[in-house]
C-alpha cells in the first residue's frame, strides 16, 4: 500500500562536496521526517561517496524525497529499498568497568551468547564491540545496562542491496 508507513533505506551516490549533507538533511527536515540513521562513506566507485539514510515514511513520500534528492547538483543517483530488499548491519561499542568482567560471571555469559567481541581491556575499563541488526544491539544494551555502561555509541546503518545496483555499470560508462 502506498500510504502505509514503512522503513526505507535510501542510498545516495554523490560527488563529495561541502554542504551537500546539510542540503540533503534539509529535504527531510522540511517534511518533518526524522532521519533514523545516517552514514556516509566511500562507495564502490572511485571518487563517488555514498550516503545511507534510514527513514520511516510512506512509499509516495519516499518517491517525492528521492526526486528532491536527485535535484541536488552533486547527486548522481538516489535509490530507496525496503527492509526485505537490503542486507544491513549496525555496529556499537560499550565501555564498561573492568572489574565487572572478572567479578560478574553473567557478563562473560552475555558477551559469549551475544557474539560480542572484546576490543580492549585495561585496569579501569573494557570495550565491547557488537555488529548486527538494531534489535540485537538493543537487547545487548538492555542486558549490559543492569551492570552499568560507562559509554555507549552506535553507528548508522551500513547496507547493500540484494539485487544488483545498476549505478556501478552506469558510472563506469562515464569514466571512459
C-alpha positions in Angstrom: 0.0 0.0 0.0 1.2 3.5 -1.0 0.0 5.1 2.3 1.5 2.6 4.7 4.5 3.9 6.7 7.5 1.6 6.2 11.2 1.8 6.9 13.3 2.6 3.8 17.0 2.5 3.3 18.0 5.3 0.9 21.3 5.1 -1.0 22.5 8.4 -2.4 25.5 8.4 -4.7 27.2 11.8 -4.8 30.2 13.8 -5.6 32.0 14.6 -2.3 31.1 18.3 -1.8 31.0 20.6 1.2 27.4 21.4 2.3 25.7 18.6 0.5 24.9 16.8 3.8 23.1 19.9 5.0 21.0 20.2 1.8 20.0 16.6 1.8 19.1 16.6 5.5 17.1 19.8 4.9 14.9 17.8 2.4 13.8 15.6 5.3 13.6 18.4 7.8 11.2 20.5 5.6 8.8 17.5 5.5 9.2 16.9 9.3 10.7 13.5 8.7 13.1 12.2 11.3 16.2 10.5 10.0 16.6 7.3 11.9 20.2 6.6 10.8 22.7 8.3 8.6 26.0 7.0 7.3 28.4 8.5 4.8 31.3 6.6 3.2 33.2 6.0 0.1 31.3 3.9 -2.5 32.5 1.1 -4.8 33.2 3.7 -7.4 36.4 5.8 -7.1 35.6 9.5 -6.4 32.0 8.8 -5.5 30.6 9.0 -2.0 27.5 7.1 -0.7 25.0 8.3 1.9 23.0 5.6 3.6 19.9 7.1 5.2 17.1 5.2 7.1 13.7 6.8 7.4 10.1 5.8 8.2 7.7 7.2 5.6 5.1 6.1 3.0 6.2 5.0 -0.4 4.6 8.0 -2.0 6.6 10.3 0.3 9.7 8.3 -0.4 9.3 8.8 -4.2 9.0 12.6 -3.7 12.0 12.7 -1.4 14.0 10.7 -4.0 13.1 13.2 -6.6 14.1 16.1 -4.4 17.5 14.5 -3.5 18.2 13.9 -7.2 17.7 17.6 -8.0 20.8 18.4 -6.0 23.6 19.1 -8.5 26.2 16.9 -6.8 23.8 13.9 -6.6 24.5 11.3 -9.2 21.6 8.9 -8.3 19.4 8.1 -5.3 17.7 4.7 -4.7 15.4 3.5 -2.0 14.8 0.0 -0.8 12.6 -1.8 1.7 13.9 -3.9 4.6 13.4 -7.1 2.6 15.5 -5.8 -0.3 18.6 -5.0 1.8 21.3 -6.7 3.8 22.3 -4.4 6.6 24.2 -4.1 9.9 24.9 -1.6 12.6 27.8 -1.6 14.9 28.2 -0.4 18.5 30.8 0.0 21.3 30.2 -0.4 25.0 32.7 0.8 27.6 32.3 -1.0 31.0 34.2 -1.1 34.2 36.9 -3.8 34.1 36.3 -5.3 37.5 32.8 -6.4 36.2 34.5 -8.5 33.5 36.3 -10.5 36.2 33.8 -10.4 39.1 30.5 -10.9 37.2 30.3 -14.3 35.6 26.9 -13.2 34.0 28.7 -10.5 31.9 31.0 -13.2 30.5 28.0 -15.3 29.5 26.2 -12.3 27.9 29.3 -11.5 25.8 29.6 -15.1 24.7 25.9 -15.5 23.9 25.6 -12.2 22.0 28.7 -12.9 19.9 30.1 -9.6 21.0 33.9 -9.1 20.9 36.2 -7.6 23.5 38.2 -4.9 21.7 40.4 -3.7 24.6 40.9 -4.3 28.3 42.8 -2.2 30.8 42.7 -1.9 34.6 39.8 0.7 34.6 37.5 -0.5 31.7 37.0 -2.8 28.8 35.4 -2.1 25.5 33.0 -4.5 23.7 32.1 -4.3 20.0 28.9 -5.8 18.5 27.7 -5.8 15.0 24.2 -6.9 13.9 20.6 -5.8 13.5 19.4 -3.0 15.7 17.2 -5.4 17.7 20.3 -7.4 18.6 22.2 -4.3 19.7 19.3 -3.1 21.8 19.0 -6.4 23.5 22.7 -6.4 24.4 22.3 -2.8 25.7 19.4 -3.8 27.9 21.4 -6.8 29.3 24.5 -4.8 30.0 22.8 -1.7 31.4 21.9 -3.6 34.5 25.7 -3.6 35.3 26.3 0.0 34.3 27.6 1.2 31.0 30.2 4.0 31.2 29.9 4.9 27.5 27.9 3.7 24.5 27.8 4.6 20.8 26.1 3.0 17.8 26.9 3.6 14.1 24.4 4.3 11.4 23.2 1.5 9.2 25.5 0.1 6.5 23.6 -1.7 3.8 23.9 -3.4 0.5 21.0 -4.4 -1.8 20.2 -8.0 -2.5 19.7 -7.1 -6.2 22.4 -5.6 -8.4 22.8 -1.9 -8.2 23.0 -0.6 -11.8 24.9 2.6 -10.7 28.3 0.9 -10.9 27.8 0.0 -14.6 26.3 3.4 -15.3 29.3 5.3 -13.7 31.9 3.1 -15.3 30.5 4.0 -18.7 31.0 7.7 -17.9 34.6 7.2 -16.7 35.8 6.0 -20.2 
